[in-house]
Amino acid sequence: MKLFDVYPVNDIIIEKALGSHVWDEKGTEYLDLYGGHAVISIGHTHPHYVKRLTDQLNKVGFYSNSVKMPLQEALAAKLGKISGKEDYQLFLCNSGAEANENALKLASFHNGKKKVIAFRKSFHGRTSLAVAATDNPKIVAPVNETDNVIFLPWEDEAALEQAFQAHEISSVIIEGIQGVGGINVASESFLRKIRSLCDAHNAVYIADAVQCGYGRSGKFFSHDHADVNADIYTMAKGMGNGFPIGGIIISPKIQPSYGMLGTTFGGNHLACAAALAVLEVIEGEQLISNAATVGNYLMEQLRTIPQVKEVRGRGLMIGIELPETLAHVRKELLAKHKIFTGEAKPNVIRLLPSLALTKAHADEFLAAFKAELAK
Ligand SMILES: Cc1ncc(COP(=O)(O)O)c(C=O)c1O
């Protein structure tokens, strides 16, 4: 059987990984500033994470949501404490798309309304409603098309107000920092405007924190920079440091009922052990403040480089906009300097490293980047 060929891949096989580094089958070392697409939050194969998962696997790896799960309760308590959202409720699933799908659905169950506001350049995943709220017609199949999603220009407060006047809005879904769209940071005033319009119109504010959440921005949720509380936060990527787990946390004003949401795999024992290990490391190693410190340092340094058009981001979610003539630099960083980075079309290099990235790693990248630009 052949693989269904949907991914343009790098010709590299990764055989070993530790911290912010990975190695290929020939033993070549790479600096990983991509983290498998913002997934590696605490560093590859962190010993505490490996031990907690191994211990759990030796006890019980899986049982469904038909029995009591103290691990889920422990995860909810820890997440509440670290995120500062102790009065929220946790529902666990398996991926970012699923988290958004559940959030949009839950919002509609809650207020009985249908229309969703999403923004230009958004990416919310590939399941039916999540993809319908994603601003990329190429990945929306005819069966996913719906007139329930209204796309608005990014940061346009007047358009937002107008949409609330014209439609019965169920929810607004927004990434605090757009990832796939090119690292666009939502302004504090825009997020506050969404909060006040949702309050005024009984709409649900959904913070898509799948990529920008979990400490990456230098605060637990990037929406925290604006000092607003969303009604639902969706999470995935960094949550399990590579173990597939997603989740939503839900404001106390939204009430659950049996059967409203559900999943077979979501919140299983191994997934919870992975997520608990991640939070224990984030807390124990103060990785959120490290993300802020090393991220600020990187951005300050990058802003001094004359060839760079713009540096956007917060914490360790950084976009480096290059002129078209330098579009090849990302490939050279990988081929010549053995540094993995991400991209956003057309010419943005995306840095999404582990939150444990050190200043020395940042300097290694800066030196390689400057050397490439000097050519
Ligand atoms: C902001 C955002 N939301 C949702 C998703 C979808 O997550 P997943 O691929 O786990 O379904 C992504 C994935 O890149 C994302 O960046």
The ligand as an ORCA input file, in Angstrom:
! r2SCAN-3c Opt
* xyz 0 1
  C      -4.889     28.096     15.247
  C      -5.142     26.680     14.876
  N      -6.341     26.139     15.119
  C      -6.610     24.851     14.823
  C      -5.666     24.042     14.226
  C      -5.994     22.620     13.893
  O      -5.331     21.747     14.735
  P      -5.171     20.201     14.360
  O      -4.236     20.106     13.206
  O      -4.646     19.572     15.627
  O      -6.527     19.694     14.027
  C      -4.403     24.568     13.950
  C      -3.363     23.731     13.275
  O      -2.410     24.212     12.729
  C      -4.134     25.924     14.273
  O      -2.946     26.478     14.006
*
